[in-house]
């Protein structure tokens, strides 16, 4: 989740986008005729897709409607803190807010959001001709309630993928050295054992060559939830541990003793494996969130790693920010035997399908203007340039756009991989207690990274703490 806009984005002009929406210019001006001069305020994390909204789509919407968009792109933690406090207090500072896939269930439980489906049905004059929720990818389902009503318009969606240095993996000298050392051909890892062997090899290679090169990235910040997320959403599933190891069908059990799997043998193997990669990771890894992991890979400091897909485009194509342009390969994460087959059968998943939507705050004083804006950015006509700029796809037709196909080639098939194998990934489980469990267990998890707890002891304590927290919250009986 590298959260800064690429320099190339500034070159994209508003006029290009305006041309794509000219067919509905009358609708936008007519629908906003009583809203001239209104200013809507939004907040999001500073990501490539969000900055595209701020710099391109927002100004285009203002020109089409006369409604000004004040859009705050800030840090991940500030985004949540400001939005939640505003909605709790019902002050209406923000008209629309970014809803990450994993927090939507908490927001719905607290009635923070406007029902977009119902509002458009009640006010058909506000329904834009080119707004069609049926055009969204299946990712939109994460932002619906149990009736199927939509509470957020998807604005980004991507998978966390395995990036590797194609130039190194294809180098004859490197391939020969790896074959000599391991007896195997060098190729993107399909198993955890192969990934670890490759990581060991490149760390030693970098040391021997006197280069700033390590074998793997690791998102292992010891004071930020990014590390917790890397393990539970990206690593544990590749060992067959799903939904954080909490079994909702068994009274929200987390411990093996009660039917959960947070401290199962597979979970402990997963954490031991992940921690074993730390010696093969650059020294900044224990201070790395998703931002720094992407920056580390772009700087050419790691031979491979799990990186949020929204960074794939700029890492592979933006020479102003990346030293590995044209050298990036993409692949599925390594998995344990049977995990991919389980995912293909719909009984599991191999990694994290991340992303978010913009929802209208229930406290908004400008709900109609915000509703127009969300429809404006949902138009199929604006999707291709947005996808190229931010490695995100929320409309099914975007994959086939010539611009996206061209970018797919430059990224060595990132978009093709997401289209073909996105079904193997999944978002966070639908837990309204998401933040509470994370916060209750994170400090224990950090001790495993620092070496103050073994992987086994850490997970035993985390599983017990999770059950205690869920009992306190009323989910465990």
KOLSE-877248 format. One record per residue (C-alpha): residue number from 1; residue in three letters; x, y, z. Coordinates in Angstrom, 1 decimal. Layout:
REM residues N
  pos  code      px      py      pz
  NUM   Ala       X       Y       Z
...
END
This chain:
REM residues 477
  pos  code      px      py      pz
    1   Unk     0.0     0.0     0.0
    2   Unk     2.5     2.6    -1.0
    3   Unk     0.6     5.8    -0.3
    4   Unk     2.0     8.5    -2.6
    5   Unk     1.0     9.6    -6.0
    6   Unk     3.3     8.9    -8.9
    7   Unk     4.9    11.9   -10.7
    8   Unk     3.4    10.7   -13.9
    9   Unk    -0.1    11.2   -12.6
   10   Unk     0.3    15.0   -12.8
   11   Unk     0.5    14.7   -16.6
   12   Unk    -3.0    13.3   -16.8
   13   Unk    -5.3    16.2   -17.7
   14   Unk    -8.8    16.9   -16.5
   15   Unk    -9.8    17.7   -20.1
   16   Unk    -9.4    14.1   -21.2
   17   Unk   -11.8    12.9   -18.5
   18   Unk   -14.3    15.7   -19.3
   19   Unk   -14.4    14.5   -22.9
   20   Unk   -15.4    11.0   -21.8
   21   Unk   -18.4    12.3   -19.8
   22   Unk   -19.7    14.9   -22.2
   23   Unk   -22.5    12.6   -23.3
   24   Unk   -24.1    13.2   -20.0
   25   Unk   -23.2    16.8   -19.5
   26   Unk   -26.9    17.8   -19.4
   27   Unk   -27.6    15.4   -16.6
   28   Unk   -24.8    16.6   -14.4
   29   Unk   -25.7    20.3   -14.8
   30   Unk   -29.4    19.6   -14.4
   31   Unk   -29.0    17.4   -11.3
   32   Unk   -26.8    19.9    -9.6
   33   Unk   -28.6    23.1   -10.6
   34   Unk   -29.8    23.6    -7.0
   35   Unk   -26.4    22.7    -5.5
   36   Unk   -24.2    25.3    -7.2
   37   Unk   -21.5    26.5    -4.8
   38   Unk   -21.9    23.6    -2.4
   39   Unk   -18.6    22.1    -1.2
   40   Unk   -18.4    18.5    -0.2
   41   Unk   -15.6    17.2     2.0
   42   Unk   -14.1    13.7     1.8
   43   Unk   -11.2    11.8     3.4
   44   Unk    -9.1     8.9     2.3
   45   Unk    -5.7     7.4     2.7
   46   Unk    -3.0     8.9     0.5
   47   Unk    -2.9     6.2    -2.1
   48   Unk    -2.3     6.3    -5.9
   49   Unk    -6.1     5.7    -6.5
   50   Unk    -7.1     8.3    -3.9
   51   Unk    -4.7    10.9    -5.2
   52   Unk    -6.1    10.4    -8.7
   53   Unk    -9.5    11.2    -7.3
   54   Unk    -8.1    14.3    -5.6
   55   Unk    -6.1    15.6    -8.6
   56   Unk    -8.2    14.5   -11.6
   57   Unk   -11.7    13.3   -10.8
   58   Unk   -12.6    15.8    -8.2
   59   Unk   -11.7    18.8   -10.4
   60   Unk   -13.5    17.2   -13.4
   61   Unk   -16.7    16.8   -11.3
   62   Unk   -16.5    20.4   -10.1
   63   Unk   -16.3    21.6   -13.7
   64   Unk   -19.3    19.4   -14.7
   65   Unk   -21.5    20.3   -11.8
   66   Unk   -20.3    23.5   -10.0
   67   Unk   -20.0    21.4    -6.8
   68   Unk   -16.5    21.8    -5.2
   69   Unk   -14.7    18.8    -3.8
   70   Unk   -12.4    19.2    -0.9
   71   Unk   -10.6    15.9    -0.6
   72   Unk    -8.2    15.1     2.2
   73   Unk    -5.6    12.4     1.5
   74   Unk    -3.9    11.5     4.7
   75   Unk    -2.2     8.7     6.5
   76   Unk    -4.0     5.4     7.1
   77   Unk    -4.4     5.9    10.9
   78   Unk    -5.4     9.5    10.6
   79   Unk    -8.0     8.6     8.0
   80   Unk    -9.7     6.2    10.3
   81   Unk    -9.4     8.3    13.4
   82   Unk   -10.8    11.5    11.8
   83   Unk   -13.6     9.7    10.0
   84   Unk   -14.8     7.6    12.9
   85   Unk   -14.7    10.5    15.4
   86   Unk   -16.7    12.6    13.0
   87   Unk   -19.3    10.0    12.4
   88   Unk   -19.5     9.1    16.2
   89   Unk   -20.1    12.8    17.0
   90   Unk   -22.4    13.3    14.0
   91   Unk   -20.6    16.6    13.3
   92   Unk   -20.7    16.2     9.5
   93   Unk   -17.2    17.4     8.8
   94   Unk   -16.9    14.8     6.1
   95   Unk   -19.6    14.1     3.5
   96   Unk   -18.0    11.0     2.1
   97   Unk   -15.4     8.7     3.7
   98   Unk   -13.1     5.9     2.5
   99   Unk   -14.4     2.5     3.7
  100   Unk   -11.7    -0.1     3.6
  101   Unk   -13.1    -3.6     2.9
  102   Unk   -12.3    -4.9     6.4
  103   Unk   -14.1    -2.1     8.3
  104   Unk   -17.4    -2.0     6.5
  105   Unk   -19.0    -4.5     8.9
  106   Unk   -18.2    -2.3    11.9
  107   Unk   -19.6     0.8    10.1
  108   Unk   -22.8    -1.0     9.2
  109   Unk   -23.3    -2.2    12.7
  110   Unk   -23.0     1.4    13.9
  111   Unk   -25.3     2.9    11.3
  112   Unk   -22.6     5.2    10.0
  113   Unk   -23.4     5.0     6.3
  114   Unk   -26.2     6.1     3.9
  115   Unk   -27.9     3.3     2.0
  116   Unk   -27.0     4.3    -1.6
  117   Unk   -29.4     1.8    -3.2
  118   Unk   -32.4     3.0    -1.2
  119   Unk   -31.5     6.7    -1.6
  120   Unk   -31.4     6.4    -5.4
  121   Unk   -34.6     4.5    -5.4
  122   Unk   -36.3     7.2    -3.3
  123   Unk   -34.8    10.0    -5.4
  124   Unk   -34.7     8.8    -9.0
  125   Unk   -33.9    12.3   -10.4
  126   Unk   -30.5    12.0    -8.8
  127   Unk   -29.8     8.7   -10.7
  128   Unk   -27.1     9.2   -13.3
  129   Unk   -27.6     7.6   -16.7
  130   Unk   -24.2     6.0   -16.7
  131   Unk   -24.3     4.7   -13.1
  132   Unk   -24.9     0.9   -13.1
  133   Unk   -23.9    -1.2   -10.1
  134   Unk   -24.1    -4.3   -12.3
  135   Unk   -20.9    -3.2   -14.0
  136   Unk   -18.9    -3.5   -10.8
  137   Unk   -16.8    -6.5   -10.2
  138   Unk   -17.8    -8.9    -7.4
  139   Unk   -15.7    -6.9    -5.0
  140   Unk   -18.7    -4.6    -4.6
  141   Unk   -20.5    -7.4    -2.7
  142   Unk   -18.3    -6.6     0.3
  143   Unk   -20.1    -3.2     0.6
  144   Unk   -23.6    -4.6     0.7
  145   Unk   -25.9    -5.4     3.6
  146   Unk   -27.8    -8.6     4.0
  147   Unk   -30.6    -7.3     1.8
  148   Unk   -28.1    -6.6    -1.0
  149   Unk   -28.2    -2.8    -0.7
  150   Unk   -25.0    -1.0    -1.5
  151   Unk   -23.4     1.3     1.1
  152   Unk   -20.2     2.2    -0.8
  153   Unk   -19.1     2.8    -4.3
  154   Unk   -15.9     0.8    -4.9
  155   Unk   -13.0     3.0    -5.9
  156   Unk   -10.1     0.6    -5.6
  157   Unk    -9.6    -3.2    -5.6
  158   Unk    -6.4    -5.2    -5.8
  159   Unk    -4.7    -8.3    -4.6
  160   Unk    -1.6    -8.7    -2.5
  161   Unk     0.8   -10.5    -4.9
  162   Unk     4.2   -12.0    -5.1
  163   Unk     6.6    -9.6    -6.9
  164   Unk    10.0   -10.8    -7.9
  165   Unk    13.0    -9.3    -9.7
  166   Unk    12.7   -10.8   -13.1
  167   Unk    16.1    -9.5   -14.1
  168   Unk    17.7   -11.4   -11.3
  169   Unk    15.7   -14.6   -11.8
  170   Unk    16.5   -14.6   -15.5
  171   Unk    20.2   -13.7   -15.1
  172   Unk    22.3   -16.7   -16.4
  173   Unk    25.0   -16.2   -13.8
  174   Unk    22.5   -16.1   -11.0
  175   Unk    20.6   -19.1   -12.3
  176   Unk    23.8   -21.1   -12.5
  177   Unk    24.8   -20.1    -8.9
  178   Unk    21.4   -21.0    -7.5
  179   Unk    21.4   -24.4    -9.3
  180   Unk    24.9   -25.1    -7.9
  181   Unk    23.8   -24.1    -4.4
  182   Unk    20.4   -25.8    -4.2
  183   Unk    20.3   -28.3    -7.0
  184   Unk    17.1   -26.6    -8.3
  185   Unk    16.3   -24.3   -11.1
  186   Unk    15.6   -20.7   -10.1
  187   Unk    12.0   -19.8   -10.6
  188   Unk     9.3   -17.9    -8.7
  189   Unk     8.6   -20.0    -5.6
  190   Unk     5.4   -22.1    -5.4
  191   Unk     6.2   -23.5    -2.0
  192   Unk     7.3   -21.9     1.3
  193   Unk    10.4   -24.0     1.3
  194   Unk    11.4   -22.7    -2.1
  195   Unk    10.6   -19.1    -1.1
  196   Unk    12.9   -19.4     1.9
  197   Unk    15.7   -21.0    -0.1
  198   Unk    15.5   -18.2    -2.7
  199   Unk    15.5   -15.6     0.1
  200   Unk    18.6   -17.2     1.7
  201   Unk    20.3   -17.3    -1.6
  202   Unk    19.8   -13.7    -2.6
  203   Unk    20.7   -12.4     0.9
  204   Unk    24.0   -14.3     0.7
  205   Unk    24.4   -13.2    -3.0
  206   Unk    24.0    -9.5    -2.0
  207   Unk    26.4    -9.8     0.9
  208   Unk    29.1   -11.5    -1.3
  209   Unk    28.7    -8.9    -4.0
  210   Unk    28.7    -6.0    -1.6
  211   Unk    25.3    -5.0    -2.8
  212   Unk    22.3    -3.6    -1.0
  213   Unk    20.2    -6.6    -1.8
  214   Unk    18.3    -8.9     0.4
  215   Unk    16.2   -12.0    -0.2
  216   Unk    12.7   -10.8     0.7
  217   Unk    10.6    -8.0     1.9
  218   Unk     8.8    -8.4     5.3
  219   Unk     6.1    -6.1     6.5
  220   Unk     7.1    -6.5    10.1
  221   Unk     6.6    -3.1    11.8
  222   Unk     6.8    -3.7    15.6
  223   Unk     4.3    -0.9    16.5
  224   Unk     1.9    -0.7    13.6
  225   Unk    -1.0    -3.1    12.6
  226   Unk     0.6    -3.6     9.2
  227   Unk     2.6    -6.5    10.5
  228   Unk    -0.4    -8.1    12.1
  229   Unk    -2.3    -7.8     8.8
  230   Unk     0.6    -9.3     6.8
  231   Unk     0.5   -12.4     8.9
  232   Unk    -3.2   -13.0     9.3
  233   Unk    -4.4   -11.8     5.8
  234   Unk    -1.4   -12.7     3.6
  235   Unk     0.7   -15.5     5.2
  236   Unk    -1.6   -17.6     7.4
  237   Unk    -4.0   -18.3     4.5
  238   Unk    -1.2   -19.8     2.4
  239   Unk    -0.8   -22.4     5.2
  240   Unk    -4.6   -23.1     5.3
  241   Unk    -5.5   -20.8     8.3
  242   Unk    -8.5   -18.7     7.3
  243   Unk   -10.5   -15.9     8.9
  244   Unk    -7.7   -15.2    11.4
  245   Unk    -8.2   -18.7    12.9
  246   Unk   -11.6   -17.7    14.4
  247   Unk   -14.4   -20.1    13.7
  248   Unk   -17.7   -18.2    13.8
  249   Unk   -19.7   -21.5    13.6
  250   Unk   -18.1   -22.7    16.9
  251   Unk   -19.0   -19.8    19.2
  252   Unk   -16.3   -17.7    17.7
  253   Unk   -13.6   -20.0    18.9
  254   Unk   -10.0   -19.0    18.4
  255   Unk    -8.1   -21.7    20.5
  256   Unk    -7.7   -25.2    19.1
  257   Unk    -9.1   -26.5    22.4
  258   Unk   -12.4   -24.8    21.6
  259   Unk   -12.5   -25.5    17.9
  260   Unk   -10.5   -22.6    16.5
  261   Unk    -7.2   -22.5    14.6
  262   Unk    -5.4   -19.3    15.6
  263   Unk    -2.9   -21.4    17.6
  264   Unk    -3.1   -24.5    15.5
  265   Unk    -0.1   -26.4    14.2
  266   Unk    -0.5   -24.8    10.8
  267   Unk    -0.7   -21.3    12.3
  268   Unk     2.5   -21.9    14.3
  269   Unk     4.3   -23.2    11.2
  270   Unk     3.1   -20.1     9.3
  271   Unk     4.4   -17.7    12.0
  272   Unk     7.7   -19.5    12.3
  273   Unk     8.2   -19.4     8.6
  274   Unk     7.4   -15.7     8.4
  275   Unk     9.7   -14.8    11.3
  276   Unk    12.4   -16.9     9.6
  277   Unk    12.4   -14.4     6.8
  278   Unk    13.5   -11.5     8.9
  279   Unk    17.3   -12.3     8.6
  280   Unk    16.7   -12.2     4.8
  281   Unk    14.9    -8.9     4.9
  282   Unk    16.4    -5.4     4.8
  283   Unk    17.0    -3.7     8.1
  284   Unk    14.1    -1.3     7.7
  285   Unk    11.7    -4.2     7.7
  286   Unk    10.8    -4.1    11.4
  287   Unk     9.8    -0.5    10.8
  288   Unk     8.0    -1.2     7.6
  289   Unk     4.3    -0.8     6.9
  290   Unk     2.8    -1.3     3.4
  291   Unk     4.3     2.0     2.4
  292   Unk     7.9     1.1     3.2
  293   Unk     7.6    -2.4     1.8
  294   Unk     6.7    -1.0    -1.6
  295   Unk     9.4     1.6    -1.4
  296   Unk    11.9    -1.1    -0.5
  297   Unk    11.1    -3.2    -3.5
  298   Unk    11.0    -0.2    -5.8
  299   Unk    14.5     0.7    -4.5
  300   Unk    15.8    -2.6    -5.7
  301   Unk    16.6    -3.7    -2.1
  302   Unk    14.8    -7.0    -2.2
  303   Unk    14.7    -9.9    -4.7
  304   Unk    11.1   -10.9    -3.9
  305   Unk     8.3   -10.1    -1.6
  306   Unk     4.5    -9.8    -1.0
  307   Unk     3.4    -6.4    -2.1
  308   Unk     0.0    -4.8    -2.3
  309   Unk    -1.1    -4.8    -5.9
  310   Unk    -2.0    -1.1    -6.0
  311   Unk     1.8    -0.5    -6.2
  312   Unk     2.4    -2.9    -9.1
  313   Unk     2.0    -0.3   -11.8
  314   Unk     4.2     2.5   -10.5
  315   Unk     6.9     0.0    -9.3
  316   Unk     7.0    -1.5   -12.8
  317   Unk     6.7     1.7   -14.9
  318   Unk     7.5     4.9   -13.0
  319   Unk    11.2     5.6   -13.4
  320   Unk    10.9     8.7   -11.3
  321   Unk    10.1     6.6    -8.2
  322   Unk    11.3     3.1    -9.0
  323   Unk    14.7     1.7    -9.8
  324   Unk    13.3    -1.6   -11.1
  325   Unk    11.2    -0.4   -14.0
  326   Unk    11.0    -3.2   -16.6
  327   Unk    12.4    -5.7   -14.1
  328   Unk     9.4    -6.8   -12.2
  329   Unk     7.7   -10.1   -12.4
  330   Unk     4.3   -11.1   -10.8
  331   Unk     3.2   -14.5    -9.5
  332   Unk     0.8   -16.1    -7.0
  333   Unk     2.1   -16.3    -3.4
  334   Unk     3.8   -19.6    -2.4
  335   Unk     1.4   -22.0    -0.6
  336   Unk     1.2   -25.3     1.3
  337   Unk     0.0   -28.4    -0.4
  338   Unk    -3.8   -28.4    -1.0
  339   Unk    -4.3   -24.7    -0.3
  340   Unk    -4.7   -23.6    -3.9
  341   Unk    -7.0   -26.5    -4.6
  342   Unk    -9.1   -25.5    -1.6
  343   Unk    -9.3   -22.0    -2.9
  344   Unk   -10.4   -23.2    -6.3
  345   Unk   -13.1   -25.2    -4.7
  346   Unk   -14.3   -22.2    -2.7
  347   Unk   -13.2   -23.6     0.6
  348   Unk   -10.4   -21.2     1.3
  349   Unk    -8.2   -18.5    -0.1
  350   Unk    -4.5   -17.8    -0.8
  351   Unk    -4.2   -14.2     0.1
  352   Unk    -5.8   -10.8     0.6
  353   Unk    -8.2    -9.1    -1.8
  354   Unk    -7.9    -5.6    -0.6
  355   Unk    -9.5    -2.3    -1.6
  356   Unk   -12.2     0.1    -0.5
  357   Unk   -15.1     2.2    -1.4
  358   Unk   -16.4     5.7    -0.8
  359   Unk   -19.5     5.8     1.4
  360   Unk   -21.7     8.8     2.4
  361   Unk   -21.5     9.6     6.1
  362   Unk   -24.9     9.5     7.8
  363   Unk   -23.9    12.8     9.4
  364   Unk   -23.3    14.5     6.0
  365   Unk   -25.1    17.8     5.5
  366   Unk   -24.7    17.5     1.7
  367   Unk   -25.9    14.0     1.0
  368   Unk   -27.3    14.7    -2.5
  369   Unk   -24.1    16.4    -3.7
  370   Unk   -22.0    13.5    -2.3
  371   Unk   -24.3    11.0    -4.0
  372   Unk   -23.8    12.7    -7.3
  373   Unk   -20.0    12.6    -6.8
  374   Unk   -20.0     8.9    -6.0
  375   Unk   -21.9     8.2    -9.2
  376   Unk   -19.6    10.4   -11.2
  377   Unk   -16.5     8.4   -10.2
  378   Unk   -18.4     5.1   -10.8
  379   Unk   -18.8     5.8   -14.5
  380   Unk   -17.3     3.2   -16.8
  381   Unk   -15.8     6.0   -18.9
  382   Unk   -13.4     7.1   -16.2
  383   Unk   -12.2     3.7   -15.2
  384   Unk    -9.3     3.0   -17.6
  385   Unk    -7.1     6.0   -16.8
  386   Unk    -7.8     5.4   -13.2
  387   Unk    -6.8     1.8   -13.4
  388   Unk    -3.5     2.7   -15.2
  389   Unk    -2.7     5.3   -12.6
  390   Unk    -3.5     3.2    -9.5
  391   Unk    -3.4    -0.5   -10.4
  392   Unk    -7.0    -0.8    -9.3
  393   Unk   -10.0    -2.3   -11.1
  394   Unk   -13.6    -2.1    -9.9
  395   Unk   -15.5    -2.5   -13.3
  396   Unk   -15.4    -5.7   -15.2
  397   Unk   -15.0    -4.0   -18.6
  398   Unk   -11.8    -2.2   -17.5
  399   Unk    -9.7    -5.3   -18.1
  400   Unk   -10.4    -5.2   -21.8
  401   Unk    -9.6    -1.5   -22.3
  402   Unk    -6.7    -0.9   -24.7
  403   Unk    -4.9     1.3   -22.1
  404   Unk    -5.2    -1.3   -19.4
  405   Unk    -4.0    -4.0   -21.8
  406   Unk    -0.9    -1.9   -22.6
  407   Unk    -0.2    -1.3   -18.9
  408   Unk    -0.7    -5.1   -18.3
  409   Unk     2.3    -5.8   -20.7
  410   Unk     4.4    -3.2   -18.9
  411   Unk     3.7    -4.8   -15.5
  412   Unk     4.4    -8.3   -16.9
  413   Unk     0.8    -9.4   -16.4
  414   Unk    -0.4    -8.0   -13.1
  415   Unk    -3.9    -7.1   -14.5
  416   Unk    -4.2   -10.5   -16.2
  417   Unk    -3.2   -12.3   -13.0
  418   Unk    -5.8   -10.4   -11.1
  419   Unk    -8.5   -11.1   -13.7
  420   Unk    -7.7   -14.8   -13.9
  421   Unk    -6.8   -15.6   -10.3
  422   Unk    -8.5   -12.9    -8.3
  423   Unk   -11.1   -15.4    -7.3
  424   Unk    -8.5   -17.3    -5.2
  425   Unk    -8.1   -14.3    -2.9
  426   Unk   -10.5   -12.9    -0.3
  427   Unk   -11.2    -9.9     1.8
  428   Unk   -11.1    -9.7     5.5
  429   Unk   -13.8   -11.8     7.3
  430   Unk   -17.1   -10.1     8.1
  431   Unk   -16.4    -9.3    11.7
  432   Unk   -17.9    -6.2    13.3
  433   Unk   -15.3    -6.7    16.1
  434   Unk   -12.4    -6.4    13.6
  435   Unk   -10.6    -3.5    15.3
  436   Unk   -11.2    -4.8    18.8
  437   Unk    -9.6    -8.2    18.2
  438   Unk    -6.7    -6.6    16.3
  439   Unk    -5.9    -4.2    19.1
  440   Unk    -6.3    -6.7    21.8
  441   Unk    -3.7    -9.1    20.2
  442   Unk    -1.3    -6.8    18.3
  443   Unk     1.0    -6.1    21.3
  444   Unk     1.5    -9.8    21.8
  445   Unk     2.2   -10.3    18.1
  446   Unk     4.8    -7.6    18.1
  447   Unk     6.7    -9.6    20.9
  448   Unk     7.1   -12.5    18.4
  449   Unk     8.7   -10.1    15.9
  450   Unk    11.1    -8.8    18.6
  451   Unk    11.9   -12.3    19.8
  452   Unk    10.4   -11.8    23.2
  453   Unk     8.0   -14.6    22.6
  454   Unk     8.2   -17.7    20.5
  455   Unk     5.8   -18.1    17.6
  456   Unk     4.1   -20.9    19.6
  457   Unk     3.7   -18.9    22.8
  458   Unk     2.6   -15.8    21.0
  459   Unk    -0.2   -17.5    19.2
  460   Unk    -1.3   -19.4    22.3
  461   Unk    -1.6   -16.1    24.1
  462   Unk    -3.3   -14.4    21.1
  463   Unk    -5.9   -17.1    20.8
  464   Unk    -6.7   -17.0    24.5
  465   Unk    -6.8   -13.2    24.4
  466   Unk    -9.1   -13.2    21.4
  467   Unk   -11.6   -15.5    23.1
  468   Unk   -11.6   -13.3    26.2
  469   Unk   -12.1   -10.2    24.2
  470   Unk   -15.0   -11.7    22.2
  471   Unk   -16.6   -12.9    25.4
  472   Unk   -16.4    -9.4    26.8
  473   Unk   -17.9    -8.0    23.6
  474   Unk   -20.8   -10.5    23.9
  475   Unk   -19.9   -12.6    20.9
  476   Unk   -18.8   -15.7    22.8
  477   Unk   -21.3   -17.3    25.1
END
